[in-house]
Amino acid sequence: MVIGELAERLNVRHHSVVGLIDRLSAKALVRRRRDALDRRRVLIELTAKGRSLLAGLSLAHRNELRRLAPLLIRLLAHVQGNSNP
């Protein structure tokens, strides 16, 4: 992925993503590499360390959502006017 695509997906400015990538790169979570087909493009990719951290965060978030699911369902039912919260 390139910085412009990341900025668009995150809904932030290009320079904000550059700063974020700089910080992630300093922690060896991502790396920049030149696109083999278009050497002008710089691609951003996760390192093994970054993938591992992301997997752990994803698992933690999924577990938290599973834990909160019954409460969220009751709240949504209440918001929709359902009297069985």
TORZAPA-228502 format. One line per field, with one value per atom (N, C-alpha, C, CB): residue number from 1; chain; atom name; x, y, z. Coordinates in steps of 0.1 Angstrom, whole numbers, always signed. Last residue first. Glycine has a CB too. Example, Ala and Ser with C-alpha at 12.3 -4.5 7.8 and 13.67 -1.06 7.14 Angstrom:
2
n c(2|2|2|2|1|1|1|1)
chain c(A|A|A|A|A|A|A|A)
atom c(N|CA|C|CB|N|CA|C|CB)
xx c(+128|+137|+129|+141|+132|+123|+132|+113)
yy c(-22|-11|+0|-6|-57|-45|-33|-45)
zz c(+71|+71|+79|+57|+78|+78|+78|+90)
//
This chain:
85
n c(85|85|85|85|84|84|84|84|83|83|83|83|82|82|82|82|81|81|81|81|80|80|80|80|79|79|79|79|78|78|78|78|77|77|77|77|76|76|76|76|75|75|75|75|74|74|74|74|73|73|73|73|72|72|72|72|71|71|71|71|70|70|70|70|69|69|69|69|68|68|68|68|67|67|67|67|66|66|66|66|65|65|65|65|64|64|64|64|63|63|63|63|62|62|62|62|61|61|61|61|60|60|60|60|59|59|59|59|58|58|58|58|57|57|57|57|56|56|56|56|55|55|55|55|54|54|54|54|53|53|53|53|52|52|52|52|51|51|51|51|50|50|50|50|49|49|49|49|48|48|48|48|47|47|47|47|46|46|46|46|45|45|45|45|44|44|44|44|43|43|43|43|42|42|42|42|41|41|41|41|40|40|40|40|39|39|39|39|38|38|38|38|37|37|37|37|36|36|36|36|35|35|35|35|34|34|34|34|33|33|33|33|32|32|32|32|31|31|31|31|30|30|30|30|29|29|29|29|28|28|28|28|27|27|27|27|26|26|26|26|25|25|25|25|24|24|24|24|23|23|23|23|22|22|22|22|21|21|21|21|20|20|20|20|19|19|19|19|18|18|18|18|17|17|17|17|16|16|16|16|15|15|15|15|14|14|14|14|13|13|13|13|12|12|12|12|11|11|11|11|10|10|10|10|9|9|9|9|8|8|8|8|7|7|7|7|6|6|6|6|5|5|5|5|4|4|4|4|3|3|3|3|2|2|2|2|1|1|1|1)
chain c(A|A|A|A|A|A|A|A|A|A|A|A|A|A|A|A|A|A|A|A|A|A|A|A|A|A|A|A|A|A|A|A|A|A|A|A|A|A|A|A|A|A|A|A|A|A|A|A|A|A|A|A|A|A|A|A|A|A|A|A|A|A|A|A|A|A|A|A|A|A|A|A|A|A|A|A|A|A|A|A|A|A|A|A|A|A|A|A|A|A|A|A|A|A|A|A|A|A|A|A|A|A|A|A|A|A|A|A|A|A|A|A|A|A|A|A|A|A|A|A|A|A|A|A|A|A|A|A|A|A|A|A|A|A|A|A|A|A|A|A|A|A|A|A|A|A|A|A|A|A|A|A|A|A|A|A|A|A|A|A|A|A|A|A|A|A|A|A|A|A|A|A|A|A|A|A|A|A|A|A|A|A|A|A|A|A|A|A|A|A|A|A|A|A|A|A|A|A|A|A|A|A|A|A|A|A|A|A|A|A|A|A|A|A|A|A|A|A|A|A|A|A|A|A|A|A|A|A|A|A|A|A|A|A|A|A|A|A|A|A|A|A|A|A|A|A|A|A|A|A|A|A|A|A|A|A|A|A|A|A|A|A|A|A|A|A|A|A|A|A|A|A|A|A|A|A|A|A|A|A|A|A|A|A|A|A|A|A|A|A|A|A|A|A|A|A|A|A|A|A|A|A|A|A|A|A|A|A|A|A|A|A|A|A|A|A|A|A|A|A|A|A|A|A|A|A|A|A|A|A|A|A|A|A|A|A|A|A|A|A)
atom c(N|CA|C|CB|N|CA|C|CB|N|CA|C|CB|N|CA|C|CB|N|CA|C|CB|N|CA|C|CB|N|CA|C|CB|N|CA|C|CB|N|CA|C|CB|N|CA|C|CB|N|CA|C|CB|N|CA|C|CB|N|CA|C|CB|N|CA|C|CB|N|CA|C|CB|N|CA|C|CB|N|CA|C|CB|N|CA|C|CB|N|CA|C|CB|N|CA|C|CB|N|CA|C|CB|N|CA|C|CB|N|CA|C|CB|N|CA|C|CB|N|CA|C|CB|N|CA|C|CB|N|CA|C|CB|N|CA|C|CB|N|CA|C|CB|N|CA|C|CB|N|CA|C|CB|N|CA|C|CB|N|CA|C|CB|N|CA|C|CB|N|CA|C|CB|N|CA|C|CB|N|CA|C|CB|N|CA|C|CB|N|CA|C|CB|N|CA|C|CB|N|CA|C|CB|N|CA|C|CB|N|CA|C|CB|N|CA|C|CB|N|CA|C|CB|N|CA|C|CB|N|CA|C|CB|N|CA|C|CB|N|CA|C|CB|N|CA|C|CB|N|CA|C|CB|N|CA|C|CB|N|CA|C|CB|N|CA|C|CB|N|CA|C|CB|N|CA|C|CB|N|CA|C|CB|N|CA|C|CB|N|CA|C|CB|N|CA|C|CB|N|CA|C|CB|N|CA|C|CB|N|CA|C|CB|N|CA|C|CB|N|CA|C|CB|N|CA|C|CB|N|CA|C|CB|N|CA|C|CB|N|CA|C|CB|N|CA|C|CB|N|CA|C|CB|N|CA|C|CB|N|CA|C|CB|N|CA|C|CB|N|CA|C|CB|N|CA|C|CB|N|CA|C|CB|N|CA|C|CB|N|CA|C|CB|N|CA|C|CB|N|CA|C|CB|N|CA|C|CB|N|CA|C|CB|N|CA|C|CB|N|CA|C|CB)
xx c(-348|-334|-326|-331|-374|-368|-353|-371|-387|-389|-383|-403|-373|-376|-377|-366|-363|-377|-381|-386|-338|-348|-362|-344|-325|-325|-336|-311|-328|-334|-335|-326|-312|-327|-334|-329|-288|-293|-308|-286|-285|-285|-291|-271|-284|-294|-296|-292|-260|-273|-285|-274|-241|-244|-257|-233|-243|-246|-249|-235|-234|-247|-252|-247|-207|-218|-232|-216|-185|-194|-207|-188|-170|-174|-185|-162|-166|-174|-179|-166|-150|-163|-172|-161|-127|-135|-149|-127|-119|-123|-132|-111|-112|-123|-128|-118|-91|-103|-115|-101|-72|-77|-90|-67|-69|-74|-80|-63|-57|-70|-76|-67|-34|-44|-57|-40|-21|-24|-35|-12|-18|-26|-30|-17|-1|-15|-24|-14|+22|+15|+1|+23|+28|+26|+18|+39|+32|+21|+18|+25|+54|+42|+30|+43|+73|+70|+57|+81|+74|+70|+66|+81|+61|+72|+66|+84|+39|+41|+54|+29|+49|+45|+48|+52|+44|+45|+41|+37|+62|+52|+55|+51|+66|+71|+60|+78|+72|+62|+69|+51|+91|+87|+78|+80|+94|+103|+100|+117|+72|+72|+81|+58|+77|+72|+72|+58|+85|+94|+90|+94|+84|+76|+85|+64|+106|+103|+94|+115|+94|+102|+97|+101|+95|+92|+100|+95|+79|+91|+86|+101|+68|+66|+79|+55|+80|+67|+63|+56|+103|+104|+91|+114|+101|+98|+99|+85|+104|+115|+113|+114|+80|+93|+104|+97|+62|+61|+74|+49|+72|+72|+71|+61|+67|+81|+82|+84|+40|+49|+63|+48|+32|+28|+38|+14|+42|+47|+44|+40|+26|+41|+47|+46|+1|+4|+19|-2|+2|+0|+4|-15|+5|+16|+15|+19|-21|-9|+2|-5|-47|-39|-26|-35|-72|-63|-55|-54|-87|-93|-85|-107|-76|-77|-84|-63|-78|-85|-87|-78|-61|-75|-83|-77|-37|-43|-58|-36|-32|-34|-41|-20|-29|-40|-43|-37|-6|-18|-31|-18|+13|+9|-4|+20|+4|+12|+6|+12|+9|+0|+9|-10)
yy c(-51|-48|-59|-35|-52|-63|-61|-76|-33|-32|-44|-31|-15|-28|-27|-39|+8|+8|-5|+14|+9|+7|+6|-6|+11|+23|+21|+24|-16|-5|+8|-1|-29|-32|-21|-45|-18|-16|-18|-24|-28|-14|-11|-8|-56|-50|-35|-53|-57|-61|-56|-77|-48|-41|-44|-43|-69|-56|-47|-49|-91|-91|-77|-100|-81|-84|-84|-97|-79|-68|-71|-56|-102|-100|-89|-95|-98|-109|-108|-122|-75|-74|-86|-73|-87|-76|-74|-63|-105|-110|-99|-114|-86|-96|-101|-107|-73|-66|-75|-57|-94|-87|-80|-77|-100|-110|-104|-121|-76|-81|-91|-88|-76|-65|-70|-52|-98|-98|-87|-95|-90|-102|-102|-115|-68|-66|-78|-64|-81|-71|-69|-58|-96|-102|-93|-107|-76|-86|-93|-96|-63|-56|-65|-47|-84|-78|-71|-69|-86|-98|-93|-109|-55|-64|-76|-57|-43|-47|-56|-54|-18|-31|-34|-42|+6|+4|-10|+15|+17|+9|+7|-5|+43|+37|+30|+48|+49|+46|+39|+37|+50|+62|+60|+72|+25|+29|+42|+29|+3|+18|+23|+24|-23|-20|-5|-24|-25|-31|-26|-46|+2|-7|-12|+1|+3|+8|-3|+11|+2|-4|+2|-19|+6|+12|+4|+28|-13|-9|-3|-21|-15|-14|-11|-3|-19|-25|-24|-17|-7|-19|-26|-28|+17|+6|-7|+8|+33|+34|+23|+48|+28|+23|+23|+31|+42|+27|+21|+24|+68|+63|+48|+69|+70|+73|+66|+88|+66|+56|+58|+57|+90|+78|+67|+74|+109|+109|+96|+120|+102|+101|+101|+113|+107|+93|+92|+88|+135|+128|+113|+129|+141|+143|+137|+158|+134|+127|+129|+132|+134|+140|+132|+155|+108|+118|+124|+112|+84|+97|+108|+96|+60|+65|+78|+66|+58|+48|+53|+35|+80|+80|+70|+76|+72|+85|+85|+97|+49|+48|+61|+46|+60|+50|+49|+36|+75|+82|+73|+85|+55|+65|+72|+75|+23|+35|+45|+42|-12|+0|+12|+0)
zz c(+269|+270|+278|+276|+255|+261|+262|+253|+240|+255|+262|+258|+214|+219|+234|+214|+203|+209|+214|+199|+195|+185|+190|+178|+220|+211|+200|+204|+228|+236|+227|+248|+210|+211|+218|+218|+217|+203|+203|+193|+243|+240|+227|+241|+238|+246|+244|+261|+222|+216|+224|+216|+240|+228|+222|+218|+259|+263|+251|+271|+243|+249|+253|+261|+235|+225|+232|+218|+251|+252|+243|+247|+245|+259|+259|+267|+218|+222|+236|+221|+220|+213|+217|+198|+232|+239|+233|+238|+212|+225|+233|+234|+192|+190|+203|+181|+205|+201|+199|+189|+207|+219|+216|+224|+180|+189|+202|+193|+171|+165|+175|+152|+186|+188|+183|+181|+175|+189|+192|+198|+149|+152|+166|+149|+152|+147|+150|+132|+161|+169|+165|+169|+138|+151|+160|+157|+119|+117|+130|+106|+130|+128|+127|+116|+128|+141|+140|+146|+100|+108|+122|+109|+88|+90|+98|+99|+62|+76|+77|+82|+39|+42|+57|+33|+14|+29|+31|+37|-15|-8|+7|-15|-35|-23|-16|-13|-70|-59|-47|-64|-88|-82|-70|-92|-100|-89|-83|-96|-107|-108|-97|-107|-102|-115|-117|-116|-75|-86|-100|-85|-53|-62|-73|-67|-26|-39|-46|-47|+8|-3|-16|-3|+43|+30|+20|+30|+69|+62|+48|+59|+104|+89|+82|+86|+128|+126|+111|+134|+138|+130|+128|+136|+149|+158|+151|+165|+127|+138|+148|+145|+115|+109|+119|+97|+130|+129|+124|+121|+125|+139|+139|+147|+97|+103|+117|+104|+97|+91|+96|+75|+109|+115|+110|+112|+90|+104|+111|+112|+68|+67|+81|+59|+78|+76|+75|+63|+78|+90|+89|+94|+51|+60|+73|+61|+41|+37|+47|+23|+66|+56|+53|+60|+69|+74|+63|+86|+65|+64|+72|+71|+62|+75|+77|+81|+34|+42|+57|+42|+26|+22|+31|+8|+37|+41|+38|+35|+22|+37|+42|+44|-3|+0|+15|-6|+1|-3|+0|-18|+7|+17|+14|+19|-6|-6|+4|-21|+0|+0|+0|+12)
//
